[in-house]
Amino acid sequence: MKKLLTLCFLTLALCFSTQNITAQNIAEINAAASVKTKELKRVIKFDSNQFNQVYEAFKAYEKTFQKISSNLDGNVERKNKIDTILDNKMKEILTEEQYEKYKSL
């Protein structure tokens, strides 16, 4: 009975720690997306609607990048694909002049 109780306690502790790790990853993704968006806004002036769309694009990029970042050498193809997706989203969100500034960065 004592071993069963210890096993249940250990399992419960692992569940809580797993949720904390996931929350940290989400917080890191949101922070990275926020920093990139604010840096881009300093260089390229865009409105709040574009700001939100750019933030969401960077957030999606960071989320996917986190999944492959542990093995970038093995995921070169996937990295190129998410870079292309981000580039296409930026092209849709930004005006032509803003997009040219973005590409020059």
Secondary structure as GFF3:
##gff-version 3
##sequence-region A 1 105
A	DSSP	alpha_helix	2	43	.	.	.	ID=ss1
A	DSSP	alpha_helix	48	68	.	.	.	ID=ss2
A	DSSP	three_ten_helix	69	71	.	.	.	ID=ss3
A	DSSP	alpha_helix	76	93	.	.	.	ID=ss4
A	DSSP	alpha_helix	96	104	.	.	.	ID=ss5
###
